[in-house]
Amino acid sequence: MGIIWTIIIGFLAGVVAKFIMPGRDGGGFILTTILGIVGAFVASYLGQALGWYRAGEGAGFIGAVVGAIIVLAIYRFTVGRRAV
């Protein structure tokens, strides 16, 4: 059940991250949502590694949004370099 909640929170975090970081990233809503889910998983993993969350406990919504923003920024930086 924890993975399903992480995916749901990641979906919502991706939508929020898209509103916080507007702009063209070439993928639209679906790509941003996937990056949000990845960001939520990254935030959960890092939070557990740093002792902020216990095992089996997913990242909170704010942590997932921060993770989604970081993943989205890395994606934009990588794609931007490739396009130049």
DRENSETI-55137 format. One record per atom (N, C-alpha, C): x, y, z; residue in one letter; atom name; residue number from 1. Coordinates in steps of 0.001 Angstrom, whole numbers, plus 500000, padded with zeros to 6 digits. Layout:
+--------+--------+--------+-------+--------+--------+
!     px !     py !     pz ! marza ! drennu ! markol !
+--------+--------+--------+-------+--------+--------+
!      X !      Y !      Z !     A !     CA !    NUM !
...
+--------+--------+--------+-------+--------+--------+
//
This chain:
+--------+--------+--------+-------+--------+--------+
!     px !     py !     pz ! marza ! drennu ! markol !
+--------+--------+--------+-------+--------+--------+
! 500817 ! 498812 ! 500000 !     M !      N !      1 !
! 500000 ! 500000 ! 500000 !     M !     CA !      1 !
! 500864 ! 501257 ! 500000 !     M !      C !      1 !
! 502074 ! 501179 ! 500567 !     G !      N !      2 !
! 502965 ! 502328 ! 500619 !     G !     CA !      2 !
! 503393 ! 502802 ! 499239 !     G !      C !      2 !
! 503608 ! 501861 ! 498330 !     I !      N !      3 !
! 504026 ! 502230 ! 496974 !     I !     CA !      3 !
! 502886 ! 502936 ! 496245 !     I !      C !      3 !
! 501672 ! 502467 ! 496454 !     I !      N !      4 !
! 500519 ! 503102 ! 495805 !     I !     CA !      4 !
! 500352 ! 504534 ! 496302 !     I !      C !      4 !
! 500506 ! 504751 ! 497617 !     W !      N !      5 !
! 500409 ! 506104 ! 498152 !     W !     CA !      5 !
! 501536 ! 506983 ! 497626 !     W !      C !      5 !
! 502724 ! 506430 ! 497486 !     T !      N !      6 !
! 503836 ! 507196 ! 496943 !     T !     CA !      6 !
! 503547 ! 507615 ! 495506 !     T !      C !      6 !
! 502940 ! 506731 ! 494720 !     I !      N !      7 !
! 502585 ! 507069 ! 493343 !     I !     CA !      7 !
! 501513 ! 508160 ! 493310 !     I !      C !      7 !
! 500509 ! 508046 ! 494172 !     I !      N !      8 !
! 499450 ! 509058 ! 494211 !     I !     CA !      8 !
! 500016 ! 510410 ! 494648 !     I !      C !      8 !
! 500806 ! 510411 ! 495704 !     I !      N !      9 !
! 501432 ! 511648 ! 496176 !     I !     CA !      9 !
! 502375 ! 512194 ! 495111 !     I !      C !      9 !
! 503106 ! 511312 ! 494433 !     G !      N !     10 !
! 504005 ! 511738 ! 493358 !     G !     CA !     10 !
! 503257 ! 512364 ! 492199 !     G !      C !     10 !
! 502101 ! 511809 ! 491873 !     F !      N !     11 !
! 501269 ! 512391 ! 490820 !     F !     CA !     11 !
! 500867 ! 513817 ! 491184 !     F !      C !     11 !
! 500359 ! 513989 ! 492391 !     L !      N !     12 !
! 499957 ! 515320 ! 492840 !     L !     CA !     12 !
! 501159 ! 516255 ! 492955 !     L !      C !     12 !
! 502293 ! 515730 ! 493409 !     A !      N !     13 !
! 503510 ! 516542 ! 493519 !     A !     CA !     13 !
! 503989 ! 516983 ! 492147 !     A !      C !     13 !
! 503869 ! 516125 ! 491152 !     G !      N !     14 !
! 504245 ! 516496 ! 489792 !     G !     CA !     14 !
! 503395 ! 517619 ! 489248 !     G !      C !     14 !
! 502102 ! 517576 ! 489542 !     V !      N !     15 !
! 501203 ! 518646 ! 489106 !     V !     CA !     15 !
! 501575 ! 519958 ! 489791 !     V !      C !     15 !
! 501831 ! 519908 ! 491097 !     V !      N !     16 !
! 502221 ! 521114 ! 491834 !     V !     CA !     16 !
! 503568 ! 521635 ! 491333 !     V !      C !     16 !
! 504513 ! 520730 ! 491082 !     A !      N !     17 !
! 505834 ! 521139 ! 490584 !     A !     CA !     17 !
! 505717 ! 521828 ! 489233 !     A !      C !     17 !
! 504799 ! 521362 ! 488397 !     K !      N !     18 !
! 504586 ! 521985 ! 487088 !     K !     CA !     18 !
! 504083 ! 523416 ! 487255 !     K !      C !     18 !
! 503223 ! 523655 ! 488247 !     F !      N !     19 !
! 502728 ! 525004 ! 488492 !     F !     CA !     19 !
! 503809 ! 525894 ! 489107 !     F !      C !     19 !
! 504668 ! 525310 ! 489945 !     I !      N !     20 !
! 505744 ! 526079 ! 490579 !     I !     CA !     20 !
! 506833 ! 526416 ! 489567 !     I !      C !     20 !
! 507148 ! 525474 ! 488670 !     M !      N !     21 !
! 508188 ! 525669 ! 487663 !     M !     CA !     21 !
! 507565 ! 525643 ! 486276 !     M !      C !     21 !
! 506852 ! 526701 ! 485900 !     P !      N !     22 !
! 506240 ! 526688 ! 484570 !     P !     CA !     22 !
! 507298 ! 526775 ! 483481 !     P !      C !     22 !
! 506933 ! 526361 ! 482318 !     G !      N !     23 !
! 507848 ! 526431 ! 481182 !     G !     CA !     23 !
! 507709 ! 525205 ! 480310 !     G !      C !     23 !
! 508358 ! 525248 ! 479177 !     R !      N !     24 !
! 508315 ! 524133 ! 478244 !     R !     CA !     24 !
! 509384 ! 523134 ! 478629 !     R !      C !     24 !
! 508987 ! 521917 ! 478881 !     D !      N !     25 !
! 509967 ! 520864 ! 479106 !     D !     CA !     25 !
! 509844 ! 519770 ! 478067 !     D !      C !     25 !
! 509027 ! 520000 ! 477059 !     G !      N !     26 !
! 508951 ! 519080 ! 475943 !     G !     CA !     26 !
! 508083 ! 517855 ! 476155 !     G !      C !     26 !
! 507641 ! 517602 ! 477368 !     G !      N !     27 !
! 506895 ! 516390 ! 477605 !     G !     CA !     27 !
! 505458 ! 516612 ! 478014 !     G !      C !     27 !
! 505149 ! 517788 ! 478478 !     G !      N !     28 !
! 503792 ! 518079 ! 478872 !     G !     CA !     28 !
! 503390 ! 517441 ! 480182 !     G !      C !     28 !
! 502098 ! 517240 ! 480320 !     F !      N !     29 !
! 501506 ! 516777 ! 481573 !     F !     CA !     29 !
! 501977 ! 515380 ! 481965 !     F !      C !     29 !
! 502033 ! 514462 ! 481027 !     I !      N !     30 !
! 502385 ! 513078 ! 481344 !     I !     CA !     30 !
! 503830 ! 512978 ! 481832 !     I !      C !     30 !
! 504750 ! 513633 ! 481128 !     L !      N !     31 !
! 506148 ! 513602 ! 481542 !     L !     CA !     31 !
! 506334 ! 514248 ! 482905 !     L !      C !     31 !
! 505679 ! 515364 ! 483137 !     T !      N !     32 !
! 505789 ! 516032 ! 484430 !     T !     CA !     32 !
! 505240 ! 515156 ! 485545 !     T !      C !     32 !
! 504155 ! 514460 ! 485278 !     T !      N !     33 !
! 503584 ! 513551 ! 486266 !     T !     CA !     33 !
! 504544 ! 512410 ! 486576 !     T !      C !     33 !
! 505144 ! 511847 ! 485540 !     I !      N !     34 !
! 506117 ! 510758 ! 485751 !     I !     CA !     34 !
! 507314 ! 511264 ! 486540 !     I !      C !     34 !
! 507789 ! 512467 ! 486209 !     L !      N !     35 !
! 508906 ! 513044 ! 486960 !     L !     CA !     35 !
! 508505 ! 513308 ! 488408 !     L !      C !     35 !
! 507247 ! 513669 ! 488641 !     G !      N !     36 !
! 506761 ! 513851 ! 490010 !     G !     CA !     36 !
! 506760 ! 512550 ! 490795 !     G !      C !     36 !
! 506359 ! 511474 ! 490151 !     I !      N !     37 !
! 506370 ! 510164 ! 490811 !     I !     CA !     37 !
! 507800 ! 509750 ! 491124 !     I !      C !     37 !
! 508704 ! 509966 ! 490165 !     V !      N !     38 !
! 510127 ! 509666 ! 490403 !     V !     CA !     38 !
! 510651 ! 510520 ! 491551 !     V !      C !     38 !
! 510278 ! 511800 ! 491567 !     G !      N !     39 !
! 510703 ! 512687 ! 492651 !     G !     CA !     39 !
! 510199 ! 512232 ! 494006 !     G !      C !     39 !
! 508980 ! 511721 ! 494056 !     A !      N !     40 !
! 508436 ! 511222 ! 495320 !     A !     CA !     40 !
! 509207 ! 509993 ! 495794 !     A !      C !     40 !
! 509552 ! 509100 ! 494855 !     F !      N !     41 !
! 510351 ! 507935 ! 495231 !     F !     CA !     41 !
! 511744 ! 508346 ! 495703 !     F !      C !     41 !
! 512344 ! 509315 ! 495020 !     V !      N !     42 !
! 513671 ! 509803 ! 495418 !     V !     CA !     42 !
! 513599 ! 510446 ! 496800 !     V !      C !     42 !
! 512577 ! 511267 ! 497032 !     A !      N !     43 !
! 512419 ! 511906 ! 498334 !     A !     CA !     43 !
! 512192 ! 510867 ! 499433 !     A !      C !     43 !
! 511415 ! 509821 ! 499133 !     S !      N !     44 !
! 511200 ! 508754 ! 500119 !     S !     CA !     44 !
! 512503 ! 508039 ! 500440 !     S !      C !     44 !
! 513263 ! 507711 ! 499403 !     Y !      N !     45 !
! 514519 ! 506987 ! 499602 !     Y !     CA !     45 !
! 515524 ! 507839 ! 500381 !     Y !      C !     45 !
! 515702 ! 509090 ! 499965 !     L !      N !     46 !
! 516646 ! 509963 ! 500658 !     L !     CA !     46 !
! 516205 ! 510248 ! 502084 !     L !      C !     46 !
! 514895 ! 510441 ! 502283 !     G !      N !     47 !
! 514384 ! 510676 ! 503631 !     G !     CA !     47 !
! 514631 ! 509492 ! 504553 !     G !      C !     47 !
! 514495 ! 508277 ! 504028 !     Q !      N !     48 !
! 514778 ! 507089 ! 504830 !     Q !     CA !     48 !
! 516271 ! 506944 ! 505071 !     Q !      C !     48 !
! 517094 ! 507260 ! 504069 !     A !      N !     49 !
! 518544 ! 507155 ! 504221 !     A !     CA !     49 !
! 519067 ! 508167 ! 505242 !     A !      C !     49 !
! 518445 ! 509336 ! 505299 !     L !      N !     50 !
! 518869 ! 510372 ! 506233 !     L !     CA !     50 !
! 518182 ! 510266 ! 507594 !     L !      C !     50 !
! 517237 ! 509332 ! 507722 !     G !      N !     51 !
! 516561 ! 509124 ! 508988 !     G !     CA !     51 !
! 515348 ! 510019 ! 509209 !     G !      C !     51 !
! 514873 ! 510690 ! 508163 !     W !      N !     52 !
! 513699 ! 511546 ! 508294 !     W !     CA !     52 !
! 512416 ! 510740 ! 508285 !     W !      C !     52 !
! 512426 ! 509602 ! 507575 !     Y !      N !     53 !
! 511271 ! 508716 ! 507501 !     Y !     CA !     53 !
! 511708 ! 507326 ! 507927 !     Y !      C !     53 !
! 510751 ! 506558 ! 508430 !     R !      N !     54 !
! 511027 ! 505165 ! 508752 !     R !     CA !     54 !
! 510788 ! 504299 ! 507530 !     R !      C !     54 !
! 511307 ! 503076 ! 507573 !     A !      N !     55 !
! 511103 ! 502145 ! 506458 !     A !     CA !     55 !
! 509610 ! 501891 ! 506290 !     A !      C !     55 !
! 509148 ! 501875 ! 505044 !     G !      N !     56 !
! 507740 ! 501669 ! 504756 !     G !     CA !     56 !
! 506921 ! 502940 ! 504828 !     G !      C !     56 !
! 507531 ! 504022 ! 505222 !     E !      N !     57 !
! 506835 ! 505302 ! 505322 !     E !     CA !     57 !
! 507293 ! 506177 ! 504160 !     E !      C !     57 !
! 506380 ! 506608 ! 503345 !     G !      N !     58 !
! 506726 ! 507420 ! 502179 !     G !     CA !     58 !
! 506998 ! 508862 ! 502554 !     G !      C !     58 !
! 507533 ! 509587 ! 501600 !     A !      N !     59 !
! 507789 ! 511005 ! 501814 !     A !     CA !     59 !
! 506480 ! 511745 ! 501996 !     A !      C !     59 !
! 506529 ! 512785 ! 502777 !     G !      N !     60 !
! 505364 ! 513641 ! 502914 !     G !     CA !     60 !
! 505144 ! 514412 ! 501627 !     G !      C !     60 !
! 504022 ! 515094 ! 501566 !     F !      N !     61 !
! 503676 ! 515802 ! 500336 !     F !     CA !     61 !
! 504702 ! 516876 ! 500004 !     F !      C !     61 !
! 505143 ! 517627 ! 500998 !     I !      N !     62 !
! 506124 ! 518683 ! 500748 !     I !     CA !     62 !
! 507445 ! 518084 ! 500298 !     I !      C !     62 !
! 507869 ! 516995 ! 500905 !     G !      N !     63 !
! 509091 ! 516316 ! 500465 !     G !     CA !     63 !
! 508972 ! 515800 ! 499045 !     G !      C !     63 !
! 507806 ! 515290 ! 498702 !     A !      N !     64 !
! 507584 ! 514797 ! 497342 !     A !     CA !     64 !
! 507590 ! 515939 ! 496332 !     A !      C !     64 !
! 507028 ! 517087 ! 496697 !     V !      N !     65 !
! 507049 ! 518245 ! 495802 !     V !     CA !     65 !
! 508481 ! 518718 ! 495599 !     V !      C !     65 !
! 509249 ! 518784 ! 496674 !     V !      N !     66 !
! 510652 ! 519188 ! 496555 !     V !     CA !     66 !
! 511412 ! 518194 ! 495686 !     V !      C !     66 !
! 511184 ! 516908 ! 495899 !     G !      N !     67 !
! 511824 ! 515890 ! 495060 !     G !     CA !     67 !
! 511428 ! 516017 ! 493606 !     G !      C !     67 !
! 510154 ! 516298 ! 493349 !     A !      N !     68 !
! 509675 ! 516468 ! 491975 !     A !     CA !     68 !
! 510294 ! 517692 ! 491323 !     A !      C !     68 !
! 510434 ! 518775 ! 492072 !     I !      N !     69 !
! 511056 ! 519986 ! 491531 !     I !     CA !     69 !
! 512514 ! 519729 ! 491198 !     I !      C !     69 !
! 513207 ! 519015 ! 492072 !     I !      N !     70 !
! 514616 ! 518702 ! 491820 !     I !     CA !     70 !
! 514758 ! 517826 ! 490578 !     I !      C !     70 !
! 513941 ! 516788 ! 490470 !     V !      N !     71 !
! 514014 ! 515900 ! 489301 !     V !     CA !     71 !
! 513642 ! 516662 ! 488034 !     V !      C !     71 !
! 512623 ! 517526 ! 488106 !     L !      N !     72 !
! 512221 ! 518321 ! 486951 !     L !     CA !     72 !
! 513327 ! 519291 ! 486538 !     L !      C !     72 !
! 513995 ! 519907 ! 487502 !     A !      N !     73 !
! 515096 ! 520825 ! 487193 !     A !     CA !     73 !
! 516261 ! 520078 ! 486549 !     A !      C !     73 !
! 516583 ! 518902 ! 487063 !     I !      N !     74 !
! 517659 ! 518094 ! 486473 !     I !     CA !     74 !
! 517288 ! 517690 ! 485053 !     I !      C !     74 !
! 516041 ! 517310 ! 484845 !     Y !      N !     75 !
! 515586 ! 516931 ! 483505 !     Y !     CA !     75 !
! 515705 ! 518109 ! 482539 !     Y !      C !     75 !
! 515236 ! 519276 ! 482966 !     R !      N !     76 !
! 515308 ! 520453 ! 482095 !     R !     CA !     76 !
! 516749 ! 520835 ! 481798 !     R !      C !     76 !
! 517623 ! 520732 ! 482780 !     F !      N !     77 !
! 519031 ! 521044 ! 482575 !     F !     CA !     77 !
! 519658 ! 520075 ! 481575 !     F !      C !     77 !
! 519332 ! 518791 ! 481721 !     T !      N !     78 !
! 519873 ! 517769 ! 480829 !     T !     CA !     78 !
! 519340 ! 517922 ! 479406 !     T !      C !     78 !
! 518044 ! 518117 ! 479262 !     V !      N !     79 !
! 517442 ! 518261 ! 477936 !     V !     CA !     79 !
! 517896 ! 519572 ! 477297 !     V !      C !     79 !
! 518020 ! 520614 ! 478083 !     G !      N !     80 !
! 518473 ! 521905 ! 477564 !     G !     CA !     80 !
! 519881 ! 521831 ! 476999 !     G !      C !     80 !
! 520749 ! 521078 ! 477652 !     R !      N !     81 !
! 522117 ! 520912 ! 477154 !     R !     CA !     81 !
! 522148 ! 520076 ! 475880 !     R !      C !     81 !
! 521293 ! 519091 ! 475818 !     R !      N !     82 !
! 521256 ! 518223 ! 474651 !     R !     CA !     82 !
! 520751 ! 518966 ! 473418 !     R !      C !     82 !
! 519816 ! 519897 ! 473630 !     A !      N !     83 !
! 519231 ! 520641 ! 472519 !     A !     CA !     83 !
! 520189 ! 521676 ! 471937 !     A !      C !     83 !
! 521158 ! 522112 ! 472729 !     V !      N !     84 !
! 522088 ! 523159 ! 472265 !     V !     CA !     84 !
! 523161 ! 522600 ! 471449 !     V !      C !     84 !
+--------+--------+--------+-------+--------+--------+
//
